[in-house]
Amino acid sequence: MEQTAAIVAVVDDEFPIRKALTRLLRSAHYEVESYGSGPEFLKSLATHQPACLVLDIRMQGMTGFDVQAWLNEQRIDLPIVFITALDDRDDLAQAMEGGATALLRKPFGDEQFLAAVDAAIHR
């Protein structure tokens, strides 16, 4: 896998998940920004845009699908790797119809996750 210094944004309302994914991405030489909510991430877009977005589907308040819809409405082309704890075929269909590059079900392996992020960045 190609090592890169691309910025990856991680948005998940569970701190332990954000922390674990941040550590994993940094170990693969990515720069990481983590956010506890969709609105917090969207506010950051005023100053810069990451190369990839890792986005939890089920979050309090604004869901991952809400974030994806907002990005699409604003015509912001940002590759999204969705993550979820639920096994729901409708989620997969909705994610892909909205332009996501991948949907990973927790728990997923480190290599699977890093491969999905790399593929999203180099799509």
Summary of the structure (lengths in Angstrom):
residues: 123
radius of gyration: 13.0
end to end distance: 14.0
largest distance: 35.7
contacts: 373
relative contact order: 0.19
helix: 41%
strand: 20%
